Structure formats: structure tokens, C-alpha cells
Amino acid sequence: MSTSVTRPRTEAKPKTERPKAYKVILLNDDYTPREFVVMVLRAIFRMTTDQAMAVMLTAHQRGVCVVAVYTREIAETKATQAIEMAAREGYPLMFTTEPEE
């Protein structure tokens, strides 16, 4: 008879990482009316009127403003939706995405 002790094998647990965050950035332009920018921010990014006004004014004064931070897929989808909404109305409103550092 064997006197060896058997130990249960420990399995390596895979490490799950949080998805990388991406910023949606509003770029200022001199052609899109402020009211339309606020409307887009409210519709696509679900902001209150006050939040949308603050983001729009920051972009107007500084040239760019971070609108929100999401996972890559959501950030790209929202940026595309906002650009398409503006294009349908004939405005050159532009949003970009970039990784958050």
C-alpha cells in the first residue's frame, strides 16, 4: 500500500482585465449652431441641458472637449451616431475617439 498524499491540483484562474476606456471628443467648428450641438449631446449622450451646454461651451472656448468615456465599441458607436445625425442636417460637427491614458 502506498503512503503518498495526494493534493488537489490548483488551477490557474485567468485574470480578467477591465476593457480599455476610450474618450469621445467633441471638436469645435464655426458652422454648427450651438443649439444643434446641445441637441446632439442630449440625444446621443443622454446629457441634461445644463451638462450639454457646459460641454458645448468648453469645446467652443478650447477647441475640443471630452464628452464621455466608454469602452471602445460604445465610444465609436456614439461618435458615429453623432456625426451621422449632424451630417443629415448638413452640419460638419465632428467627434473623435481616442484611448484614455
C-alpha positions as CSV (number, residue, x, y, z in Angstrom):
1,M,0.0,0.0,0.0
2,S,1.2,3.5,-0.9
3,T,1.5,6.1,1.8
4,S,1.7,9.1,-0.6
5,V,-0.6,12.0,0.0
6,T,-2.4,13.4,-3.0
7,R,-3.1,17.0,-3.1
8,P,-5.8,18.6,-5.3
9,R,-4.3,20.3,-8.3
10,T,-4.7,24.1,-8.2
11,E,-5.9,25.5,-11.4
12,A,-4.7,28.9,-12.6
13,K,-7.5,31.3,-12.7
14,P,-7.5,33.5,-15.8
15,K,-7.0,37.2,-15.0
16,T,-9.8,39.3,-16.3
17,E,-8.9,42.8,-17.2
18,R,-11.2,45.8,-17.5
19,P,-11.8,46.8,-21.0
20,K,-9.7,49.8,-22.0
21,A,-11.6,53.1,-21.8
22,Y,-11.9,55.4,-24.8
23,K,-12.8,59.1,-24.7
24,V,-15.3,60.6,-27.1
25,I,-14.1,64.1,-28.0
26,L,-16.1,66.9,-29.5
27,L,-14.2,69.2,-31.9
28,N,-15.3,72.7,-32.3
29,D,-16.3,74.2,-35.7
30,D,-17.6,77.6,-36.7
31,Y,-20.6,76.4,-38.7
32,T,-22.7,74.2,-36.5
33,P,-25.2,76.1,-34.4
34,R,-24.8,75.8,-30.6
35,E,-28.4,74.8,-30.2
36,F,-27.8,71.8,-32.5
37,V,-24.7,70.7,-30.7
38,V,-26.7,70.7,-27.4
39,M,-29.4,68.7,-29.1
40,V,-26.9,66.1,-30.3
41,L,-25.3,65.8,-26.9
42,R,-28.7,65.4,-25.2
43,A,-29.9,62.8,-27.8
44,I,-26.8,60.7,-28.3
45,F,-25.0,61.1,-24.9
46,R,-28.1,61.4,-22.7
47,M,-26.9,64.6,-21.1
48,T,-29.1,67.2,-19.3
49,T,-29.4,70.5,-21.0
50,D,-27.0,72.1,-18.4
51,Q,-24.4,69.3,-19.0
52,A,-24.7,69.7,-22.8
53,M,-24.3,73.5,-22.6
54,A,-21.2,73.1,-20.4
55,V,-19.6,70.6,-22.8
56,M,-20.5,72.7,-25.9
57,L,-19.1,75.9,-24.3
58,T,-15.9,74.2,-23.3
59,A,-15.4,72.9,-26.9
60,H,-16.2,76.3,-28.2
61,Q,-13.7,78.1,-25.9
62,R,-10.9,75.5,-26.0
63,G,-11.4,73.9,-29.4
64,V,-12.1,70.4,-28.1
65,C,-13.8,68.8,-25.1
66,V,-14.1,65.3,-23.8
67,V,-17.8,64.4,-23.9
68,A,-17.7,61.0,-22.2
69,V,-15.6,57.9,-21.6
70,Y,-16.8,54.4,-22.7
71,T,-15.5,51.1,-23.9
72,R,-14.1,51.3,-27.4
73,E,-17.1,49.9,-29.2
74,I,-19.6,52.1,-27.4
75,A,-17.4,55.2,-27.8
76,E,-17.0,54.6,-31.6
77,T,-20.7,53.9,-32.0
78,K,-21.8,57.1,-30.2
79,A,-19.3,59.2,-32.1
80,T,-20.5,57.8,-35.4
81,Q,-24.2,58.3,-34.5
82,A,-23.5,61.9,-33.5
83,I,-21.6,62.6,-36.8
84,E,-24.3,61.0,-38.9
85,M,-27.0,63.0,-37.0
86,A,-25.2,66.2,-37.9
87,A,-24.5,65.2,-41.5
88,R,-28.2,64.5,-42.0
89,E,-28.8,68.2,-41.1
90,G,-25.9,69.4,-43.2
91,Y,-23.6,70.3,-40.4
92,P,-19.8,69.4,-40.2
93,L,-19.9,68.6,-36.5
94,M,-17.1,66.2,-35.7
95,F,-16.5,63.8,-32.9
96,T,-13.4,61.5,-32.5
97,T,-12.4,58.8,-30.1
98,E,-9.0,58.0,-28.5
99,P,-7.8,55.7,-25.8
100,E,-7.8,57.1,-22.2
101,E,-4.4,57.1,-20.6
